[in-house]
Amino acid sequence: MATCRYVQVRPLAAPDVILCRDLCMDMDVVLKRNERDAGVECAIYHMLHAAGGHQNILPLLECIHDDDSHVCLVLEYCPNGDLFDLVLANKRIGTHMSLVYLEQLSSAVATLHALGYAHGDLSLENVLLGRDMQVQLMDFGAAVPLHVPTAWAGGKRNYMAPEILTGLPWDPAAADVWALAMTFFAMLTGDFLLDDSVVRDPIYPILVQQGFRGVLHHMPQWAALVPEAVVPLLEQMLLVDPRARLSMTSVLQYAKFLLALLLHEESASLRPPSPTRSHSPRHKIMRPRTLYRFNDIYARIPAAATTPAFIRCI
């Protein structure tokens, strides 16, 4: 890179993502190096900038042309980590904060949809927490145009809509709604609704035949953690037929309604009962693989893998 403005501090999980110090602004930033021909992320950021940006999308500070084949995105650094870390540290997130984050996320993704793109990789790992603990959606490398049906299988399997696995063209907007529902469910319960086999998970046939409410009937541990008020929302986000799912704009409006409801009712009315200590056989099987982290740019790296003490200009 032709500038010494950014001084490397340490690499993050991905080899082309580096935590740096901006010497001009005296603050930490993240540099993400992309292939120039994979420019969808830059294109989305340019459209977001033209539209005025969004408070819940990780800000792009600068775009640097590294060489003839690469471009570097300079992104805001979020020292509070990601939503995965928050859920893991607290076992799960309470109903109120889960709804706050759902509203922020659905607003961010609805903005992307309005620009003509689906995120394509919604997950706990791709949601950072800003300095004020607000949601910061990141990583648009898997984004796809909304109005061009695709058969490309993208995203992380625990969040992946079942139609993506058919090999047939699927609706990217509807797949985003499914992935957001999986993210919301993980916030509420600290668990994945489906394992990474997706359609071969024993829960999946129940979801197909009886819907999300039927799943809760078979899994009382989850039912104890999912408030009745949010069940209709998750039911409509997790319909197996993608044509019947709510739009992202409808999800946003529903989240706003539920938050308003929480503000006007006694907190105890929507507080889920404490989970029982007894677990079904399936739950004992699920726990070892619960909320394992996928590869992502903010994953913590072992101490032995950190860079030497010196720093260098890049």
C-alpha positions as CSV (number, residue, x, y, z in Angstrom):
1,M,0.0,0.0,0.0
2,A,1.3,3.4,-0.9
3,T,0.5,5.0,2.5
4,C,2.0,4.7,5.9
5,R,-1.1,6.2,7.5
6,Y,-2.2,2.8,8.9
7,V,0.1,0.9,11.2
8,Q,-0.5,-2.8,11.7
9,V,-1.3,-3.8,15.3
10,R,-2.3,-7.4,14.8
11,P,-4.1,-9.7,12.4
12,L,-7.7,-10.7,13.1
13,A,-9.0,-14.2,12.3
14,A,-9.0,-13.9,8.5
15,P,-5.5,-13.5,6.9
16,D,-6.6,-10.4,4.9
17,V,-8.3,-8.6,7.8
18,I,-5.9,-6.6,10.0
19,L,-6.4,-4.4,13.1
20,C,-4.5,-1.1,12.4
21,R,-3.8,2.2,14.0
22,D,-4.8,5.3,12.0
23,L,-2.0,7.7,12.7
24,C,-3.9,10.7,11.3
25,M,-7.1,10.1,13.4
26,D,-5.3,8.4,16.3
27,M,-7.8,5.6,16.5
28,D,-8.0,1.8,15.8
29,V,-9.5,0.7,12.4
30,V,-9.9,-2.6,10.6
31,L,-8.4,-3.1,7.1
32,K,-10.0,-5.7,5.0
33,R,-8.3,-6.6,1.7
34,N,-10.5,-7.8,-1.1
35,E,-10.0,-9.0,-4.6
36,R,-10.9,-6.2,-6.9
37,D,-13.1,-8.4,-9.1
38,A,-15.1,-9.3,-6.0
39,G,-16.3,-5.7,-5.7
40,V,-19.9,-6.2,-4.4
41,E,-18.9,-5.0,-1.0
42,C,-17.5,-1.8,-2.3
43,A,-20.5,-1.3,-4.6
44,I,-22.9,-1.7,-1.6
45,Y,-20.9,0.7,0.5
46,H,-21.0,3.3,-2.3
47,M,-24.8,3.0,-2.6
48,L,-25.1,3.2,1.2
49,H,-23.0,6.4,1.2
50,A,-25.1,7.9,-1.5
51,A,-28.3,7.1,0.5
52,G,-26.9,8.6,3.7
53,G,-25.7,5.5,5.4
54,H,-27.3,3.6,8.2
55,Q,-26.7,3.8,11.9
56,N,-26.7,-0.1,12.2
57,I,-24.3,-0.9,9.4
58,L,-20.6,-0.9,10.0
59,P,-19.2,2.3,8.6
60,L,-16.7,2.3,5.7
61,L,-14.2,5.0,6.5
62,E,-12.1,4.8,3.3
63,C,-11.6,2.6,0.2
64,I,-8.0,2.3,-0.9
65,H,-6.8,0.7,-4.2
66,D,-4.0,-1.5,-3.0
67,D,-2.7,-2.6,-6.4
68,D,-4.1,-3.7,-9.8
69,S,-5.9,-6.7,-8.3
70,H,-6.8,-5.7,-4.7
71,V,-8.8,-3.1,-2.9
72,C,-8.7,-2.3,0.9
73,L,-11.7,-1.4,2.9
74,V,-11.0,0.7,6.0
75,L,-13.7,0.0,8.5
76,E,-14.6,1.2,11.9
77,Y,-13.2,-1.0,14.7
78,C,-15.8,-2.3,17.3
79,P,-13.9,-3.2,20.5
80,N,-17.0,-4.8,22.1
81,G,-16.8,-7.8,19.8
82,D,-19.8,-9.4,18.1
83,L,-23.2,-10.7,18.9
84,F,-21.9,-14.3,19.1
85,D,-19.6,-13.3,22.0
86,L,-22.4,-11.5,23.8
87,V,-24.8,-14.5,23.6
88,L,-22.1,-16.9,24.6
89,A,-21.0,-14.8,27.6
90,N,-24.6,-14.4,28.9
91,K,-25.9,-17.8,27.8
92,R,-28.7,-15.9,26.0
93,I,-30.0,-12.3,25.7
94,G,-33.2,-11.2,27.4
95,T,-36.4,-10.6,25.5
96,H,-36.1,-6.8,25.5
97,M,-32.5,-6.6,24.2
98,S,-33.2,-9.4,21.7
99,L,-36.1,-7.3,20.3
100,V,-34.0,-4.1,20.3
101,Y,-31.3,-5.9,18.3
102,L,-33.9,-7.5,16.0
103,E,-35.3,-4.1,15.2
104,Q,-31.9,-2.7,14.5
105,L,-30.9,-5.6,12.3
106,S,-34.2,-5.7,10.4
107,S,-33.8,-2.0,9.8
108,A,-30.3,-2.4,8.4
109,V,-31.2,-5.4,6.2
110,A,-34.4,-3.7,5.0
111,T,-32.1,-0.8,3.9
112,L,-30.0,-3.3,1.9
113,H,-33.1,-4.8,0.3
114,A,-34.2,-1.3,-0.7
115,L,-30.9,-0.8,-2.4
116,G,-31.5,-4.1,-4.3
117,Y,-29.2,-6.5,-2.4
118,A,-29.7,-9.3,0.1
119,H,-27.0,-9.7,2.7
120,G,-26.6,-13.5,2.1
121,D,-24.8,-14.3,5.3
122,L,-26.8,-13.1,8.3
123,S,-25.5,-14.6,11.6
124,L,-24.5,-13.8,15.1
125,E,-20.9,-13.7,13.8
126,N,-21.6,-11.0,11.3
127,V,-23.1,-8.6,13.8
128,L,-20.7,-6.4,15.7
129,L,-21.5,-4.3,18.7
130,G,-20.6,-0.6,18.5
131,R,-19.2,1.6,21.2
132,D,-22.7,2.1,22.6
133,M,-23.5,-1.6,22.2
134,Q,-25.7,-0.9,19.2
135,V,-25.8,-3.4,16.3
136,Q,-23.3,-2.9,13.5
137,L,-24.0,-5.3,10.5
138,M,-20.9,-6.2,8.6
139,D,-19.5,-8.4,5.8
140,F,-21.3,-8.0,2.5
141,G,-19.0,-10.4,0.6
142,A,-21.8,-12.9,0.2
143,A,-24.4,-10.3,-0.9
144,V,-26.4,-11.0,-4.0
145,P,-28.8,-9.0,-6.1
146,L,-32.4,-9.3,-5.0
147,H,-34.1,-9.6,-8.4
148,V,-31.8,-12.2,-9.8
149,P,-32.8,-15.7,-8.5
150,T,-29.6,-17.6,-7.6
151,A,-28.7,-21.2,-7.1
152,W,-25.4,-20.4,-5.3
153,A,-25.4,-21.8,-1.8
154,G,-24.1,-19.1,0.5
155,G,-24.1,-18.4,4.2
156,K,-23.5,-20.5,7.3
157,R,-25.4,-23.8,7.5
158,N,-27.1,-23.3,10.9
159,Y,-28.7,-20.1,9.5
160,M,-29.3,-21.3,6.0
161,A,-32.9,-21.5,4.6
162,P,-33.8,-25.0,3.4
163,E,-34.5,-23.9,-0.2
164,I,-30.9,-23.0,-0.6
165,L,-29.9,-26.7,-0.3
166,T,-32.2,-27.8,-3.1
167,G,-29.8,-26.7,-5.9
168,L,-32.7,-24.7,-7.5
169,P,-32.9,-20.9,-7.8
170,W,-34.1,-19.3,-4.5
171,D,-35.2,-15.9,-3.4
172,P,-32.4,-14.1,-1.6
173,A,-34.7,-11.7,0.3
174,A,-36.7,-14.6,1.8
175,A,-33.5,-16.4,2.7
176,D,-32.4,-13.3,4.6
177,V,-35.6,-13.4,6.6
178,W,-35.0,-17.0,7.6
179,A,-31.4,-16.3,8.6
180,L,-32.5,-13.4,10.7
181,A,-35.1,-15.6,12.4
182,M,-32.4,-18.1,13.2
183,T,-30.3,-15.3,14.6
184,F,-33.2,-14.0,16.7
185,F,-33.9,-17.5,18.0
186,A,-30.3,-17.9,19.1
187,M,-30.4,-14.6,20.9
188,L,-33.5,-15.7,22.9
189,T,-32.4,-19.2,23.7
190,G,-28.6,-19.4,23.3
191,D,-29.2,-22.4,21.0
192,F,-29.5,-23.2,17.3
193,L,-32.9,-24.2,16.1
194,L,-31.5,-26.6,13.5
195,D,-28.1,-28.2,13.5
196,D,-25.8,-27.9,10.4
197,S,-27.5,-30.8,8.7
198,V,-30.5,-28.5,8.4
199,V,-33.1,-30.6,6.5
200,R,-31.8,-33.8,8.1
201,D,-32.2,-32.5,11.7
202,P,-35.0,-34.3,13.5
203,I,-36.6,-31.0,14.3
204,Y,-37.0,-30.0,10.6
205,P,-39.9,-32.4,9.8
206,I,-41.8,-31.0,12.8
207,L,-41.1,-27.5,11.5
208,V,-42.5,-28.5,8.1
209,Q,-45.6,-30.3,9.4
210,Q,-46.5,-28.3,12.5
211,G,-44.7,-25.0,12.2
212,F,-42.6,-23.2,14.8
213,R,-45.3,-23.5,17.5
214,G,-45.2,-27.3,17.0
215,V,-41.4,-27.2,17.6
216,L,-41.9,-25.4,20.9
217,H,-44.5,-28.0,21.9
218,H,-41.9,-30.7,21.4
219,M,-39.1,-28.7,23.0
220,P,-40.4,-27.3,26.3
221,Q,-36.9,-26.0,27.2
222,W,-37.1,-23.6,24.2
223,A,-40.8,-22.8,24.9
224,A,-39.8,-21.6,28.4
225,L,-37.4,-19.1,26.8
226,V,-39.4,-17.8,23.9
227,P,-42.1,-15.4,25.0
228,E,-45.6,-16.0,23.6
229,A,-45.7,-12.5,22.2
230,V,-42.8,-13.3,19.7
231,V,-44.0,-16.7,18.7
232,P,-46.3,-15.4,15.8
233,L,-43.4,-13.4,14.5
234,L,-41.0,-16.4,14.4
235,E,-43.8,-18.6,13.0
236,Q,-44.1,-16.2,10.0
237,M,-40.4,-15.8,9.5
238,L,-39.7,-19.6,9.6
239,L,-42.3,-20.7,7.1
240,V,-40.7,-23.4,4.9
241,D,-42.4,-22.0,1.8
242,P,-40.3,-18.8,1.1
243,R,-43.1,-17.2,-0.7
244,A,-45.2,-17.1,2.5
245,R,-42.6,-15.6,4.7
246,L,-42.8,-12.0,6.0
247,S,-40.9,-9.4,4.1
248,M,-38.0,-7.7,5.9
249,T,-40.0,-4.5,6.1
250,S,-42.9,-6.4,7.8
251,V,-40.4,-7.9,10.3
252,L,-39.2,-4.4,11.1
253,Q,-42.7,-3.2,11.7
254,Y,-43.5,-6.2,13.9
255,A,-40.4,-5.7,15.9
256,K,-41.3,-2.1,16.5
257,F,-44.8,-3.2,17.6
258,L,-43.5,-5.7,20.1
259,L,-41.0,-3.2,21.6
260,A,-43.9,-0.7,22.0
261,L,-45.9,-3.5,23.7
262,L,-43.1,-4.2,26.1
263,L,-42.9,-0.5,27.1
264,H,-46.7,-0.4,27.9
265,E,-47.1,-3.6,29.8
266,E,-45.6,-4.8,33.0
267,S,-42.3,-6.4,32.5
268,A,-43.5,-9.6,34.2
269,S,-46.2,-10.1,31.6
270,L,-43.6,-10.9,28.8
271,R,-40.8,-12.3,31.0
272,P,-40.4,-16.0,30.2
273,P,-40.5,-18.4,33.2
274,S,-37.1,-19.7,34.4
275,P,-36.0,-22.7,32.5
276,T,-36.2,-26.1,34.2
277,R,-33.1,-28.0,35.1
278,S,-34.4,-31.1,33.4
279,H,-33.5,-31.6,29.7
280,S,-34.8,-33.9,27.0
281,P,-32.5,-36.4,25.5
282,R,-32.3,-34.3,22.3
283,H,-31.2,-31.2,24.4
284,K,-28.4,-33.2,25.9
285,I,-27.2,-34.1,22.4
286,M,-27.5,-30.5,21.2
287,R,-25.6,-28.8,24.0
288,P,-22.0,-29.8,22.9
289,R,-22.5,-28.2,19.5
290,T,-24.6,-25.2,20.7
291,L,-23.4,-21.9,19.4
292,Y,-20.1,-23.0,17.9
293,R,-18.4,-20.2,16.0
294,F,-18.0,-20.2,12.3
295,N,-15.0,-18.7,10.6
296,D,-15.3,-14.9,10.6
297,I,-13.1,-11.9,10.7
298,Y,-13.6,-11.0,14.4
299,A,-13.1,-14.5,15.8
300,R,-10.5,-14.4,18.6
301,I,-7.2,-15.9,17.7
302,P,-5.0,-17.9,20.1
303,A,-2.3,-16.0,21.9
304,A,0.4,-18.1,20.2
305,A,-0.9,-17.0,16.8
306,T,-0.5,-13.3,17.4
307,T,2.0,-11.2,15.6
308,P,5.4,-10.3,17.0
309,A,5.7,-7.3,19.2
310,F,7.0,-5.0,16.4
311,I,4.6,-3.1,14.1
312,R,5.0,-2.1,10.5
313,C,3.5,0.3,8.1
314,I,1.3,-1.1,5.3
